[in-house]
Amino acid sequence: MNIQIKEVITKKDLKKWVDFPNKLYKNAENFVPFLTMDEIETFTKEKNPAYEFCDTKLFLAYKDNKIVGRIAGLINHAANKKWRTNAIRFTRFDFIDDLKVSSALFNAVVAWGKENGLTKIMGPMGFTDFDHEGMLVEGYDEFNMSITFYNYPYYLEHLTKLGFEKDADWVEYQLTVPEKIDPKLEKISNYIQKRNGYKLVTYKSRKVLKTDAFEAFKLIDEAYAHLHGTVPLTEKFTAKCINDYIPILHLDYVCSIKDKDDKIVGFALLVPSIAKASKKSNGRLFPLGWIRMLKALKGYNDTLEMYFIAVKPELQKQGIPAIIMAHMLKMLIKNKVKICETGPELELNENVQSLWKDFDVRQHKRRRCFKKEI
């Protein structure tokens, strides 16, 4: 039977589109589902400020009246302007092991791209660098993070057959938390603070954190500006991130570094992993998912995910990361955390990877952004 491609128009179809991976990966032990409510909100224009600079079309593939694949095409006008490219992005690409299905889904996105005068397709890439990006190409036997895609090994074979080539790779590391902090690291941290007048700021109040958060996001935007595919963060997008996440953060794992003028020059955020809780609840908050999520975020959790370590670009060689690392290690040891997942880092980002050289660490996953002229 022919493959049918249908555009997602209704809320009912959007729910089917969001839920498809949970069915496709039902028996995959290392797959971690996205939170269903978050995904629906991400692809609802009225709720996602990134639609200020993005357009999307979502597609479902049917075979014998059964959903067998999905994809989203995304025109990121801000990215095209910043990087002087003429590209359409694809994201949330999932499909059964049938080349006719994957080809038909890509053709739908390519057709829309051509309608808009675009000449290149790339992905998986999303709305911003805060979105999920990169297709897994190594580490299929590793448990997935809550902020990254999982996919079957055959995905790589399909993209190769469809004529895609590598655009960029990200690597992920797993760090084992030591039993005690290295006295040398603590000594270096104290010396750098004293020499440069830097001050470590921790947070006991979410109200105080919210006051600093907008400045911290400006720093993140500046520090990450040169990284592959990033776009400038708008005020509305930043405000949504702050309002969504500050209420649920574990304050032990947030810190800022301020200079003599009380300006934020470094910022770090680690988050207790919700991966196991999300998998157990199949990405749903109700009826019991929200209890598991809160327990993972607020209670004992031996695994953390690193969201941000950002330093003002011109100060990145002044030792600020050492201050951050010394403090965070104290918190991890105090709270009996065993494992930290770094999340995706560009394979050529030696500045970040150098932070892990003194740890018991392994590079266990790799993911890729692909590209193709259309």
N, C-alpha and C positions, 0 to 999 in steps of 0.2 A: 504494500500500500504506500502511496505517496506521503511524504512528510508535509504536514500543514503547519504554517507559521502564523500565529495570531498575535496581534498587538494587544497588550494589557491595557484595558480602558477602565473597567469597573473595579470597585473596591473588592468585590468577590474574586475577580481574576488576580488582583494584586496579592491577596492572601494565598491563592494557589501558587503564584510565582514565588512568594517568600518561603512557602512551606516545601517546595519541591526538593531542595537539598536534604531535608530531614528524611524524606522517603528514599532518595537515591543512596544515602549513606547510612541507612538504617542499621546495617550490619558491620559498619566500619568502626572498629574500636577506638581509633585515634581521631575521629571526626568530632569537633565541638561545634554545635549549632550556634548561629547568631541568635540574639534575643529577638523573637518575632516582633514584639512591639517596637523595638528600635528600628528594625528593618522597614517596617511599614511606615514609620515616621520619616525615615531617611528618604523614602521615595514618595512622600506626600509634599507637594509644592508649598502648601500653606504652613507646613511645620519645619521645613528645612531651609534655612537662610541661604544655603549654597545655590539654591535655584535663582538667586539674584544674578549669578554669572554662569549658570549651567542650564542646559536643556537635556532631557532624557526621553528615550523611548524604550519600553520594555516589551520583550517578546517571549512567547511560549511556543514550544514545538510539540506537536501532537502526532502520534502514530497509532492507528487503530483506536482512535478516540481516547487515547491515554497520553498524559503529559510525559514527554521523554527528554525534555531539555528546556533551558531558559537562558536568556542573556539580556543585558541592558546596554544600549548604546548611549553614550554620554558626550555631549559637545561642551567642553569646558572652555568658554570664551576667554576667561582670565588666563588660563594656562597657554592657550594659543597666542594671546597677546604678549605675555611675558617671555615665552620661549621662541616667539616668532616662527611658529609652526602652523600647519594647516591640517590638524588631526582630529579624528573622532576617536574617543576612548571606548573600550568595552570593559564591562565589569559584571560580576555575579554570573559567570559563565559556567553552567553545569549541564551535563548531558550523559546519556547512556553511551556505551561503547559502540557507536554506529557513526561512521564518517558522514553518511548522508544527513544525519541529524546535526552534527557540529557544523557542517558546511552550510546547511540551510539557515541556521541561526546567524552565522557570520554574514551570509549574503544579505540578510535582512538589515543588519547594522550597516554594512557597506553601502547598500542602496540608499539608506537614509543619509549617510555621510555624503554620497555623491550628489544627492538632491540639494545639499547645502554647500556644494562646491568644495568639499574637503578632499584631500588627496592622499591621506595616510590614515591607517588604523593602528592603535597601540593599546596595550593593556596586559593584564588587568590593572586598571587605574581608576580611581574614583573621583569624588568631588574635590577633595583636598588631601593633603598628606595625613590627615587624621582618619581618613577612610581606609578600608582594607585595600591592599595592593599587592601584586605579585602572585604568580602561579607557583605552587610548590613543585620543585623539580628534584629535590633531594630531601630525605627525611620522612618518607611516607610511613615509616614504622614508629614515628615519634608522636606523642600526644600533642594535639594542636593547642595553640594559644586562643584566648577568647577574642583577640583583635586581628586575627589573620585567617586567610582562607585555608581550607584543607581540600585536596582533590586527589583523585585516583591517578596512578602512574600513566595510564593511557592518554591522559590529557596532552602530555608533551608530544606523544606520537602523532596525535591529531593535528596539533598546531604546526608541527614540522611538515606533515603532508599537505597542509593548507597553505604552505609557503611563507610562514612566519619565521623571523629570525630574532636573535637576542638583541634587546635594546639596553637593558640594565639588569644586574643581579643584586639581590639583597641576601645577606647571610644572617643567621641567628645563632646566638650562643646561649649555653646553659652554664651558669656559674654555681658552684657549690660554696655556700657561706662558711667561712672558717669558724672555728670554735672561739677564737679570740682575735681582736684587732692587732695588727702589726704595730708595735710601738713607734717604728720609724714613720709610718703613715700619719699617726697622731702628732708626732713631733713636726713633720713637714706642714701639716695643716695649721698648727699653732704658729709656726714661723711665718707662713705666708699671710695669715691674718694680721699678725703684728707688724710685719714689714710694709704691707700695702694698705693697712687700715680697713681691711675687709671685716665684715661682721656676719656671722652665721645667724640666720633668723629662722626659728622654728615657730610652729603655730599651735596654740591651744584653743583658739577661737576661730570658728568658721567666718565670723563677721570680719575679723582682721584679715584673714586669708582672702576673702572676697575683695577687700579694699586693695590688696596687692595684686590680685589675679590679672587685672587688665594690663598692668605694667609687665607682669610675667609673660603674658601671651604676646605682647609686643616684642619682648626679648626672644621668645621662641620663634616668632615669625622672622626676625632678623637673623638669628643664628642658623636657621634651616633654609634660608632663602636660596642658597646656591645648590641645594640638593635636587635630585632628579624629579621633575614633574610637579614641584611645589607651586602653590599659588598664594598671593597675598591674602591674609585673613581679614575679612570685613568685620566691622564693629558688631553687626547683628550676629554673625557666625560665632564670634568670640563670646558674646554675651550668652548665647545659647549653651555653649560648652561650659561656661562658668556656672550658669544656673542649673544645668543638668548634673554636673559632677561634684561640685563642692559639698552638697548635702550628704553624699555617700562616701566621700574619701576617708581613709584612715589617716588622721593628722600626723601620726608618727612618721609617715613616709612622704612628707612634703617639707621642703625647705627652700629658702632663698639665701643668696649671698648679696649683701649690700655694700656699697663703697662708702667713702668718707662723706659723700653728699647724700647718703641715704637712697641711692638709686640702685635698683636691682641689676646686678651684672651676672648673676648665675641663678639657675632655678632647676629643681629636680622634683620629679613626681614618680613614685612607685605605687603600684596598686595590687592588693591581694588578688590572686587569680580567682576568677569566677568560672574557669573552664570546667572543672568537675561538676560544679553546681548546675551550670547551664546544660551540660550533657545529661545529667540525671533528670533534669526537668524538660529535656528536649526543646530548649530554647523558650519555654513558656513560663510566665511569671505566676500563673494561676493554675490549680489552686494552691500548690505548695512551693512553687518556684521562687517566689519572692522571699520566703523564709530561708531557703537554702542560700539565696544570693546575699541576703543580709548577714547570715552566719559566716559566709565566706569573706565578706568585706570587713566585718566588724569584729568577728571572733578570731580564734586561733586558726592560722592558715600557714602552712609550711612552705608555700610557693608564692612568689611575687612576680609580677610582670613590670618591667621598666617601661614607663611611658615616655618620659622626657628627662634628658640631662642637657640643658642648654646654657651656653656661656656666650657673653658678648664677644662678637668675632675678633675685635682687636685685642681682647684680653685672654684669648684661649691658650696662650703659652705662659700665663702667669700663675699657674698652679691652682686655679679655682676648682677644677675637678677634684683635686686632692682633699679640699675642705668638704666638698659634698660627699665624697666616698667615705671619708673618716666618720662623718656623722651618720650616714645611712647604715654603715656597717654596725655601728653601735646599736642602732634601732633594730636591725635584723637579728643580731645576736641576743639582744634583750628579749625579743619576742619569739625566739627559737625558730626563726625561719631557716630552712635548709637549702632552698633552691631559688635562684633568680633567673628569669627568662628575659633576654635583652630585647626581644622583638627584632624586626627586620632592620638591618643596617646595610647601607650600600657597601658592596664588597671592596671598593676603593677608599672608603672613609677610614683612613688609618688613624685619624685623630681620636675617633671614638673607640676603635678596636684596641688602641694602645692602653686604654683604661683597664683592660681585663688581663694584661700580661702577667700580673703577679698573682692571679687567682687560679684555683683549680677549675679549669674551664674547658669546654668542648664545643666546637662548631658543629651543630647537629642538624641544621636545616638550611636550605637554600631555596629562594623563590625568584621568579624572573618576570620582567616586563618584556613583552614581545612587540614587534613592529612589522608593518608591511605596507608597501605602496599600493594604493587602490586607483 
